[in-house]
Amino acid sequence: MTAVVDRLRRYLDEQAPPTPCLVLDVDAVVAAYRDLAAAFPGTRVYYAVKANPEPPVVEALAAAGAWFDVASVAEAELCLGLGAPAARLSYGNTIKKAADIARAHELGVREFVSDAEDDLAVLAELAPGSSVSVRILTDAPASVTPFGRKFGCDPDLAIELLARADELGLDAAGVAFHPGSQQLDPLAWDTGIAAAAKVFDALAARGVHPRRLNLGGGFALGYTGTAPAAAEYAAAIGAALRAHFPAGVPELAIEPGRAIVAGAGLIRTEVVGVSRRSATDEHRWVYLDVGRYNGLAETENEAIAYRIEPAGEHPPADGPVILAGPTCDGDDVLYQRTPYRLPLSLRRGDRLDILDTGAYTASYSSVAFNGIEPLRTYCVGGATPAVAPASFAGRHVLAEFGAVDPVVLDDPAALRTALRSALTEAGATVRDLLTHRFQPQGVTVLAMLAESHASVHSYPELGTAFVDVFTCGEAADPERAVRLLASALDAGEVNLSTVRRGGVR
């Protein structure tokens, strides 16, 4: 990451913004996202927006094809306003008001995470037909900042909740868990995967078939130590999946935040003062203009030990220091137990650089504690190249499925669920679904999309279905939607053709 740090320092030296400030390399964010996506092929990579919701970051990740884990309606609106399709958003916070559920559904969000029956009831009422994953509790002994028991439920309860979701007409999509933030042990996912497999098996015995496993985030950064590479996490997780899902691995999702954005950020801070508590005290107290309340919340309990370096030239002699923030609060001490050494020549007005601070810094700042404003953020890179206009308005896919189970073809609920799921996973935003049941057999389901429309017409007596999907723009992939639908219906024969509509001349 030396090139990233050099680029950020060059910006700070040339522009000299007031301190404290965070500078982000947006290109480095996108590169980190692509590295994770490459390590986990075929997996949905949801960026945890709470890690850093800076608009250029979200916009660049949306353009790169990322999915987004949002914790609030405000985060959902941010992502949608910066180019992320609603179909790529998951409301991952299990704690949400009824009004927030209704608003998220109105915005087109159709994926939610839950861990309580009363939450499921509100989802069924205000976000009908949405996909729901139930979060389970797992141990996280090697996590630097574990979540405790605030989120998730016991796996046995998850079985009942997913069965209840199915009864309520929700899509019982799967199981979610999180191994704890800054998880340093790649084997830590095994416990959650094993528990999830038991939930899947128990539900299958009851006729409910979840299909997705959300592995959470937790992928660590080295900071002042070392952390496993993405490939090490992927290898350990892959082995656990094969061991606990021998009949076939479910659809996978991960929710990295820190691993995507932390290494792309640098905080420059000014030394406010240097003092000693006595003439014989070996440690100097170094006070900075950034502290726990305006950007460095993760120094609580000294959980995250950032790399800290002088921004200018100093003689090599150094000594031990205690680092503290600027507020009139006794808890605003950054590092007292963790050993840090800084130049003996360090004085008031000197600058320090705090590295790998792209995640959970500015987004954790208090609004105005002691009248100090939140951490300012500046971005470098991320310029979007000019894109030539498409030579067509949209893609129109027509398909015929054969050798399909007649019982499925005559089941309106099954066809609605399969069509919605296929369209959503292919990037389309389903605004509404209309269903008509023919006599004595046959069903038509029409989906109104933000991108245009889709339909499926079934002929149970022939074991056949005709499918029509038309989408404008590039956000949705109609061919993928058709193939996903064919898979969901277990079609023995599939014939499709694609036509580009609205060619520009």
Buried (B, 14 or more C-beta within 10 A) or exposed (E): BEEBBEBBBEBBEEEEBEBBBBBBBBBBBBBBBBBBBEBBEEBBBBBBBBBBBBEBBBBBBBBBBBBBBBBBBEBBBBBBEBBBBBBBBBBBBBEBEBEBBBBBBEBBBBBBBBBBBEBBBBBBEBBEBBBBBBBBBBEBEBBBBBBEEEBBBEBEBBBBBBBBBBEBEBBBBBBBBBBBBBBBBBBBBBBBBBBBBBBBEBBEEEEBEBBBBBBBBBBBBBBBEEBBBBEBBBBBBBBBBEEBBEEEBBBBBBBBBBBBBBBBBBBBBBBBEBEEEEEEEEBBBBBBBBBBBBBBBBBBEBBBBBBBEBBEEBEEEBEEBBBBBBBEBEEBBBBEEBEBEBBBEBEEEBBBBBBBBBBBBBBBBBEEBBEBEBBBBBBBBBEEEEEEEBEBBBBBBBBBBBEBBBEBBBBBEBBBBBBBBBBBBBBBBBEEBEEEEEEEBBBBBBBBBBBBBBBBBBBBEEBBBBBBBBBBBEBBBBBBBBBBBBEBBEBEEBEBEEEEEEEEE
